[in-house]
Amino acid sequence: MIDLKERAGIAMSVRGQFTEPIADPKVTLGALAFANDLGRMLVRIKAAQQAKPETIRRATLLLAQMMRTSGRFKRGKFSGLKRDERREQRAGGVVERVQVDVIERFALRLIDEWVNDQCMTCDGRGVFRRVPDQPVATVRCLVCAGRGKICVAEERIPFFHGRNGPLVFREHEGCSVCGGMGRVMMAPAASVKGRHICSDCGGTGKRPIDDAARAQALGVTLKEYRRNWSWRFHDMLGLLDAVDGSVSDTMRRQLRE
């Protein structure tokens, strides 16, 4: 049995002959309608694969509004202006304000990490196939037999006999495999079977934390990120998991009724 959010994603997507059938798409979408706005946006982005710019923008604004109304993030403090710039602004100076404040950049980065949560190196599997490095050797090209050219046309000249019979006209062209060199670089096929743990994610299959990329997305220094923002990422990603879990609970409760 597939997950309820996957059923909602299938109901939202275009149906074809290879689409997995579900009970009733209208009933599933009706149950999803009782969930909160942010939860519906997350299901639309992750389960239905509808990561459109307007959908991501709306989810970003909903998450930013949730953070501001919680009381932790005040608009006056997290406005994208530094202390010196705010002092200059109070003195009557003209200060260039950033287009998007840090809360919205924070929300956009959170949604990106929550949706794309798989390790890019191992594709979420956590392991690699163990293939040792094979030595590369120069061998003769098997297509042209080392001559660097192959015969593409051959015909006999009927009225031009030689000592051993009619002469044969042959048309050659360069070998496309070896490029006319007559030799290629080949490695023997790997015969050792096994696997090893992905070094990027440590076998978890999850996307590793990149502190530098987070700091760049927020527009702050790495030192400031580690002091003020590292724990906020951990807490807010847990909040997104809770919102996603509440969507499943709401859909399950509505489908039972």
RAKA-V866812 format. One record per pair of residues at least 4 apart in sequence whose ideal C-beta (glycine too) atoms are under 7 Angstrom apart, sorted by the first residue. I is the first residue (numbers start at 0). GAP is how many residues later the second one is. D is the distance in Angstrom with one decimal. If there is no record, write none. Layout:
i=I gap=GAP d=D
i=I gap=GAP d=D
This chain:
i=1 gap=4 d=4.6
i=1 gap=5 d=5.8
i=3 gap=4 d=6.6
i=3 gap=244 d=5.4
i=3 gap=247 d=4.6
i=3 gap=248 d=6.2
i=4 gap=4 d=6.4
i=4 gap=38 d=5.2
i=4 gap=42 d=4.6
i=4 gap=242 d=6.6
i=4 gap=243 d=6.3
i=5 gap=4 d=6.4
i=5 gap=41 d=5.8
i=6 gap=4 d=6.4
i=6 gap=15 d=5.1
i=6 gap=21 d=5.0
i=7 gap=4 d=6.4
i=7 gap=20 d=5.4
i=7 gap=21 d=6.6
i=7 gap=24 d=4.8
i=7 gap=35 d=5.4
i=7 gap=39 d=6.0
i=8 gap=4 d=6.3
i=8 gap=34 d=6.7
i=8 gap=38 d=3.2
i=8 gap=39 d=4.0
i=9 gap=9 d=6.5
i=9 gap=10 d=6.1
i=9 gap=12 d=5.5
i=10 gap=11 d=6.4
i=10 gap=14 d=3.6
i=10 gap=17 d=4.7
i=10 gap=18 d=5.2
i=11 gap=32 d=6.5
i=11 gap=36 d=4.0
i=11 gap=38 d=6.7
i=12 gap=35 d=5.7
i=14 gap=4 d=4.7
i=21 gap=6 d=6.5
i=22 gap=4 d=6.9
i=23 gap=4 d=6.6
i=24 gap=4 d=6.1
i=25 gap=4 d=6.1
i=26 gap=4 d=6.6
i=27 gap=4 d=6.5
i=28 gap=4 d=6.6
i=30 gap=220 d=4.4
i=30 gap=223 d=3.9
i=30 gap=224 d=5.2
i=31 gap=8 d=6.1
i=31 gap=11 d=6.6
i=31 gap=219 d=5.9
i=33 gap=216 d=5.3
i=33 gap=220 d=5.3
i=34 gap=4 d=4.3
i=34 gap=5 d=5.4
i=34 gap=212 d=4.4
i=34 gap=215 d=4.6
i=34 gap=216 d=6.8
i=36 gap=4 d=6.5
i=36 gap=25 d=5.6
i=37 gap=4 d=6.4
i=37 gap=21 d=6.5
i=37 gap=24 d=4.5
i=37 gap=25 d=6.2
i=37 gap=28 d=6.6
i=37 gap=205 d=5.6
i=38 gap=4 d=6.5
i=38 gap=204 d=5.1
i=38 gap=205 d=6.5
i=38 gap=207 d=6.2
i=38 gap=208 d=3.8
i=39 gap=4 d=6.3
i=40 gap=4 d=6.3
i=40 gap=14 d=6.3
i=40 gap=17 d=6.0
i=40 gap=18 d=3.9
i=40 gap=21 d=6.3
i=41 gap=4 d=5.9
i=41 gap=17 d=6.6
i=41 gap=201 d=6.7
i=41 gap=202 d=5.7
i=42 gap=4 d=4.9
i=42 gap=5 d=6.7
i=42 gap=204 d=6.0
i=43 gap=4 d=5.0
i=43 gap=6 d=5.0
i=43 gap=11 d=5.9
i=44 gap=5 d=6.4
i=44 gap=6 d=5.1
i=44 gap=10 d=5.9
i=44 gap=11 d=6.6
i=44 gap=14 d=6.4
i=44 gap=70 d=5.7
i=45 gap=69 d=5.1
i=49 gap=5 d=5.8
i=50 gap=4 d=6.6
i=50 gap=5 d=6.1
i=51 gap=4 d=6.9
i=52 gap=4 d=6.0
i=53 gap=4 d=6.4
i=54 gap=4 d=6.4
i=55 gap=4 d=6.2
i=55 gap=55 d=6.6
i=56 gap=4 d=6.5
i=57 gap=4 d=6.3
i=58 gap=4 d=6.3
i=58 gap=52 d=5.6
i=59 gap=4 d=6.2
i=59 gap=44 d=6.0
i=59 gap=47 d=4.7
i=59 gap=48 d=4.8
i=59 gap=51 d=6.1
i=60 gap=4 d=6.2
i=61 gap=4 d=6.5
i=62 gap=4 d=6.6
i=62 gap=44 d=4.1
i=62 gap=47 d=6.5
i=62 gap=48 d=6.6
i=63 gap=4 d=6.4
i=63 gap=39 d=4.9
i=63 gap=40 d=4.9
i=63 gap=43 d=4.3
i=64 gap=4 d=6.2
i=65 gap=4 d=6.6
i=66 gap=5 d=6.8
i=66 gap=6 d=4.8
i=66 gap=36 d=5.9
i=66 gap=40 d=6.8
i=67 gap=5 d=5.4
i=67 gap=7 d=6.2
i=67 gap=35 d=6.5
i=72 gap=5 d=5.2
i=72 gap=30 d=5.4
i=73 gap=4 d=6.7
i=74 gap=4 d=6.3
i=77 gap=23 d=6.0
i=77 gap=24 d=5.0
i=77 gap=25 d=5.1
i=78 gap=22 d=5.3
i=79 gap=17 d=6.4
i=79 gap=18 d=3.8
i=79 gap=21 d=4.5
i=79 gap=22 d=5.5
i=80 gap=4 d=4.4
i=80 gap=5 d=5.0
i=80 gap=8 d=6.9
i=80 gap=14 d=6.5
i=80 gap=16 d=6.6
i=82 gap=4 d=6.5
i=83 gap=4 d=6.3
i=84 gap=4 d=6.3
i=84 gap=10 d=4.7
i=85 gap=4 d=6.4
i=86 gap=4 d=6.5
i=87 gap=5 d=4.1
i=87 gap=7 d=5.4
i=88 gap=4 d=6.4
i=88 gap=6 d=4.7
i=99 gap=4 d=4.7
i=99 gap=5 d=5.8
i=101 gap=4 d=5.9
i=101 gap=116 d=5.9
i=101 gap=117 d=6.5
i=102 gap=4 d=6.4
i=103 gap=4 d=6.3
i=104 gap=4 d=6.4
i=104 gap=112 d=6.0
i=104 gap=113 d=5.5
i=104 gap=114 d=6.3
i=105 gap=4 d=6.4
i=105 gap=112 d=6.0
i=106 gap=4 d=6.5
i=107 gap=4 d=6.4
i=108 gap=4 d=6.4
i=108 gap=105 d=6.3
i=108 gap=108 d=4.3
i=108 gap=109 d=6.8
i=109 gap=4 d=6.0
i=109 gap=126 d=5.3
i=109 gap=127 d=6.5
i=109 gap=130 d=6.5
i=110 gap=4 d=6.0
i=111 gap=4 d=6.0
i=112 gap=4 d=6.7
i=112 gap=94 d=6.5
i=112 gap=124 d=6.7
i=113 gap=123 d=6.1
i=113 gap=126 d=4.7
i=115 gap=91 d=6.4
i=116 gap=89 d=5.9
i=116 gap=90 d=5.2
i=117 gap=5 d=6.5
i=117 gap=6 d=3.5
i=117 gap=87 d=6.3
i=117 gap=89 d=6.1
i=118 gap=5 d=5.9
i=118 gap=79 d=6.2
i=118 gap=81 d=5.7
i=118 gap=82 d=3.9
i=118 gap=86 d=5.6
i=118 gap=87 d=6.2
i=118 gap=88 d=5.7
i=118 gap=89 d=6.7
i=120 gap=77 d=5.8
i=120 gap=79 d=4.4
i=121 gap=4 d=5.8
i=121 gap=5 d=6.6
i=121 gap=6 d=6.2
i=121 gap=76 d=4.0
i=121 gap=79 d=6.5
i=121 gap=83 d=6.7
i=123 gap=81 d=4.4
i=124 gap=80 d=6.1
i=125 gap=71 d=6.7
i=125 gap=72 d=5.5
i=125 gap=75 d=6.3
i=125 gap=77 d=4.4
i=125 gap=78 d=6.0
i=125 gap=79 d=4.0
i=126 gap=68 d=4.5
i=126 gap=69 d=6.7
i=126 gap=70 d=5.9
i=126 gap=71 d=6.3
i=126 gap=76 d=6.7
i=127 gap=67 d=6.1
i=127 gap=68 d=5.5
i=127 gap=70 d=6.0
i=128 gap=66 d=5.6
i=129 gap=62 d=6.5
i=129 gap=64 d=3.6
i=129 gap=65 d=5.3
i=129 gap=66 d=5.1
i=130 gap=59 d=4.5
i=130 gap=61 d=6.9
i=131 gap=58 d=6.7
i=131 gap=60 d=5.6
i=133 gap=53 d=4.1
i=133 gap=54 d=5.3
i=133 gap=56 d=6.1
i=134 gap=52 d=6.8
i=135 gap=49 d=5.3
i=135 gap=51 d=4.8
i=136 gap=49 d=6.4
i=137 gap=45 d=5.3
i=137 gap=47 d=5.9
i=138 gap=44 d=6.6
i=138 gap=45 d=6.4
i=138 gap=47 d=5.3
i=139 gap=6 d=4.2
i=139 gap=42 d=6.8
i=139 gap=43 d=5.8
i=140 gap=5 d=5.9
i=140 gap=34 d=6.1
i=140 gap=36 d=5.8
i=140 gap=37 d=4.0
i=140 gap=41 d=5.6
i=140 gap=42 d=6.0
i=140 gap=43 d=5.2
i=142 gap=7 d=6.6
i=142 gap=32 d=5.7
i=142 gap=34 d=4.6
i=143 gap=4 d=5.8
i=143 gap=5 d=6.0
i=143 gap=6 d=5.0
i=143 gap=31 d=3.9
i=143 gap=34 d=6.5
i=143 gap=38 d=6.5
i=145 gap=36 d=4.4
i=145 gap=37 d=6.8
i=146 gap=35 d=6.0
i=147 gap=26 d=6.6
i=147 gap=27 d=5.7
i=147 gap=30 d=6.6
i=147 gap=32 d=4.4
i=147 gap=33 d=6.1
i=147 gap=34 d=4.1
i=148 gap=23 d=4.4
i=148 gap=24 d=6.4
i=148 gap=25 d=5.5
i=148 gap=26 d=6.0
i=148 gap=31 d=6.7
i=149 gap=22 d=6.6
i=149 gap=23 d=6.6
i=149 gap=25 d=5.4
i=150 gap=19 d=5.2
i=150 gap=21 d=5.6
i=151 gap=19 d=5.5
i=151 gap=20 d=6.8
i=151 gap=21 d=5.3
i=152 gap=18 d=4.0
i=153 gap=14 d=6.2
i=153 gap=16 d=4.9
i=154 gap=14 d=5.5
i=155 gap=10 d=4.7
i=155 gap=12 d=5.5
i=156 gap=9 d=5.9
i=156 gap=10 d=4.8
i=156 gap=12 d=5.8
i=157 gap=8 d=6.4
i=159 gap=6 d=6.7
i=159 gap=7 d=5.1
i=160 gap=4 d=6.4
i=160 gap=5 d=5.5
i=161 gap=5 d=5.2
i=173 gap=6 d=4.0
i=174 gap=5 d=5.9
i=176 gap=7 d=6.5
i=177 gap=4 d=5.9
i=177 gap=5 d=6.2
i=177 gap=6 d=5.0
i=196 gap=5 d=6.8
i=196 gap=6 d=4.1
i=197 gap=5 d=6.1
i=199 gap=8 d=5.4
i=200 gap=4 d=5.9
i=200 gap=5 d=5.6
i=200 gap=7 d=5.5
i=209 gap=4 d=6.3
i=210 gap=4 d=6.3
i=210 gap=11 d=6.4
i=210 gap=14 d=6.3
i=210 gap=15 d=6.7
i=211 gap=4 d=6.3
i=211 gap=10 d=6.2
i=212 gap=4 d=6.3
i=213 gap=4 d=6.4
i=213 gap=11 d=6.0
i=213 gap=19 d=6.5
i=214 gap=5 d=5.6
i=214 gap=6 d=6.5
i=214 gap=7 d=4.7
i=214 gap=10 d=3.9
i=217 gap=7 d=6.4
i=217 gap=11 d=6.3
i=219 gap=4 d=4.4
i=219 gap=5 d=5.4
i=219 gap=9 d=6.9
i=220 gap=4 d=6.9
i=221 gap=4 d=6.5
i=222 gap=4 d=6.4
i=223 gap=4 d=5.9
i=224 gap=4 d=4.6
i=224 gap=5 d=6.4
i=225 gap=4 d=5.3
i=228 gap=4 d=6.3
i=230 gap=4 d=6.3
i=231 gap=4 d=6.0
i=232 gap=4 d=6.2
i=233 gap=4 d=6.7
i=234 gap=4 d=6.5
i=235 gap=4 d=6.6
i=236 gap=4 d=6.7
i=237 gap=4 d=6.5
i=238 gap=4 d=6.5
i=239 gap=4 d=6.3
i=240 gap=4 d=6.3
i=241 gap=4 d=6.4
i=242 gap=4 d=7.0
i=244 gap=4 d=6.5
i=245 gap=4 d=6.1
i=246 gap=4 d=6.3
i=247 gap=4 d=6.1
i=248 gap=4 d=6.2
i=249 gap=4 d=6.3
i=250 gap=4 d=6.2
i=251 gap=4 d=6.6
i=252 gap=4 d=6.8
